[in-house]
């Protein structure tokens, strides 16, 4: 089980605002900020970090878990409104498993950000 993850981004302020808005439907908030680091999470614990500066890393795929499908939908809308690029509208993806419901966006640095719900749609 991971405790936290950090990624490098090109534009600190642009990406900080993108993630602040895009992750709000998941109840993530900006919890800690110092130097050119911003830590997002919930319940006072940052578990997703961004670091400003020129990134030399390849684009990443990060998947955040949602408790229900409407949260996946809300993430997708919020991320697009925050400046993300659609990389897969909210939908069932049975090629992964029967109840896999996810949405994908590219963040300002091109990272593929996913939010997924694993529960049936009628729950």
URDALIN-V913472 format. One record per residue. RES is the residue in one small letter. SS is DSSP state (hx for helix, st for strand, lp for the rest). Layout:
RES&SS ; RES&SS
//
This chain:
x&lp ; x&lp ; x&lp ; x&lp ; x&st ; x&st ; x&st ; x&st ; x&lp ; x&lp ; x&lp ; x&hx ; x&hx ; x&hx ; x&hx ; x&hx ; x&hx ; x&hx ; x&hx ; x&hx ; x&hx ; x&hx ; x&lp ; x&hx ; x&hx ; x&hx ; x&lp ; x&lp ; x&st ; x&st ; x&st ; x&st ; x&st ; x&st ; x&lp ; x&lp ; x&st ; x&st ; x&st ; x&st ; x&st ; x&st ; x&lp ; x&lp ; x&st ; x&st ; x&st ; x&st ; x&st ; x&st ; x&st ; x&lp ; x&lp ; x&lp ; x&lp ; x&lp ; x&lp ; x&lp ; x&lp ; x&lp ; x&st ; x&st ; x&st ; x&st ; x&st ; x&lp ; x&lp ; x&lp ; x&hx ; x&hx ; x&hx ; x&hx ; x&hx ; x&hx ; x&hx ; x&hx ; x&hx ; x&hx ; x&hx ; x&hx ; x&hx ; x&lp ; x&lp ; x&lp ; x&st ; x&st ; x&st ; x&st ; x&st ; x&st ; x&st ; x&st ; x&lp ; x&lp ; x&lp ; x&lp ; x&lp ; x&lp ; x&lp ; x&lp ; x&st ; x&st ; x&st ; x&st ; x&st ; x&st ; x&lp ; x&lp ; x&lp ; x&lp ; x&lp ; x&st ; x&st ; x&st ; x&st ; x&st ; x&st ; x&lp ; x&lp ; x&lp ; x&lp ; x&lp ; x&lp
//
